[in-house]
Amino acid sequence: MTNSAPQRRTRTIMAAVCHGAGRPLSLESLEIDEPRDDEVLVRIVASGICHTDIDWCETQDSGASVLGHEGAGIVEEAGHSVRGIEPGDHVVLSYQSCGRCPACRQSRPANCDEFWRLNFGFERLDGSSAYAGADVSGHFFGQSSFATYVLATERNMVKVDKALPLKQLAPLGCGLLTGAGTVMNSLAVKGGQSIIILGVGSVGLAAVMAARLVGAHPIIAVDVHPKRLALARELGATHAIDSRNAEVGKVVATIATVDIDHVIDDTGDPALIDAGLRLLKPSGQMALLTGGGARESGGGHRILNIIQGDAIPQQFIPQLIDLWRRGDFPFDRLIKVYDFADINRAIADSRRGTTIKPVVQMSPDT
């Protein structure tokens, strides 16, 4: 009598699959494993669309994959070793970390030794994939939230109040966390310090709101979209500069009587980055959020490549939610919700700049 291997237990899901650079996402039926002992199965209610997702779709050509990393949903099943999460919990998903390396043990999960593999490796740390019977990879940021169901872990999820709308909370997992965290954690901006924010999409606008909260002054927003600049003024920017029509350095010189304390760049534009560096005081700090365009300053400036705003999701996301509930962090003003079937239109609107933070909704909150 021979022993057969246990049958693989899977669940049918619907996912938006990226099939290569420049191609639209395709809604397809896939099979995903039931959760392992340390995993949690989440029914995704909604997912934000981040420029990291869009950039990956436009530039990567390494096979079919499921993207998405700003998921929010309801727990359906938790593995046997999961302790802090149970079925029925409402959760916001964020970036993944290992929990074992020195950085994680020192409460610095954004500096996790396995950050790249866990968030961009499209596989579990043991090299396996939860997607069965198809040449499709997932586990993007430990979630791949452009899908009706995902597998995640306690490390990259945050329990939230069940009374709150998940379609509004989804973007907190990456873009908003990064923008606000850069101001409040990475740069530790103080009241009365000056700041320039280059690029006021969702990340930059989160930085504007956080700068207002900590009492920065002046808060100078720079962008090429007049509507975004107008919204930046409404959300806390003291000044707005359209870089298509004005030289940033000359305009800033009319605003600030001394050199600038902080510059945040979310554009990756080398010319703007250089302009920002020239405006910094010798002890000033520049935060680069796009990973490109860095320049040697030669002037004593501190140049930081920021990952996830140096935020611990389980601490920082509840803090942002509390601020939002008090009316002090109105990030819901950035959001436009689309049906999951319209995900390609949502991406196109984001590319054009007509939507600041698109969110796709897969299922109801209940």
Secondary structure, 3 states (H helix, E strand, C coil): CCCCCCCCCEEEEEEEEECCCCCCCEEEEEEEECCCCCCEEEEEEEEECCHHHHHHHHHCCCCEEECCCCEEEEEEEECCCCCCCCCCCEEEECCCCCCCCHHHHCCCHHHCCCHHHHHHCCCCCCCCCCEECCCEECCHHHCCCCECEEEECHHHEEEECCCCCHHHHHHHHCHHHHHHHHHHHHCCCCCCCCEEEECCCHHHHHHHHHHHHHCCCCEEEEECCHHHHHHHHHHCCCEEEECCCCCHHHHHHHHCCCCEEEEEECCCCHHHHHHHHHHEEEEEEEEECCCCCCCCCCCCCEEEECCHHHCCHHHHHHHHHHHHHCCCCCHHHHEEEEEHHHHHHHHHHHHHCCCCEEEEECCCCC
